[in-house]
């Protein structure tokens, strides 16, 4: 098994196992939102879809009591390894979203879900694409997060969610508000398309998700958004 090291922002290097999502722009943008919340001493925080553990470790360094959940065994292992190497206490569980922490409540939930629109069938549970492919509209996981994450929030709790503007942020806001949360976009960033989106350029343009010729028109042609939702 090949093991790589990656860096999340200005933090320490992380071990990344094959098939585990590497921290990228969206990870760093969401971590900035977590840091913006201020001191997290003793805050119970849930990281849904922990990947390599970058968000979980960032929150633990800020003083949060972190639980990290991922469906992929390799992601669970990577988060555990990185927590040990960083000497941070992170409780790690394997499960599909809230299934591993059913009935528990948190002051903060963070999530960087798969959100890339995909043409074919859903990826198998052993596929690398499980970390990014999310159905034709990119919302196969997003809709589930918006529907279920509010259940895990304690009164006054905050959900921080990042995804591409290709996936209609307004839909996320509407769903979260229907669950009784206040929700708004608090940050955004334009970035160059990554290799997966570039490989699907023609299909995305044909569906109207990207403007025709966008890759030639501008180097920064995908917008990431951070949504902050709070339970009253």
Secondary structure, DSSP 8 states (H G I E B T S, - for coil): --EEEEE-TTS-EEEEETTS----HHHHHHHHHHHHT---TT-EEEEES-TTSHHHHHHHHTT-EEEEEESSHHHHHHHHHHHHHHT--EEEEESSGGGGGTT--EEEEEE----B--SSS---TT-GGGGTB--TTS-TTHHHHHHHGGGGEEEEEEEEEEEEGGG-HHHHHHHHHHTTEEEEEEEEEEE---HHHHHTHHHHHHTTSS-TTHHHH-S--EEEEEEEEEE-
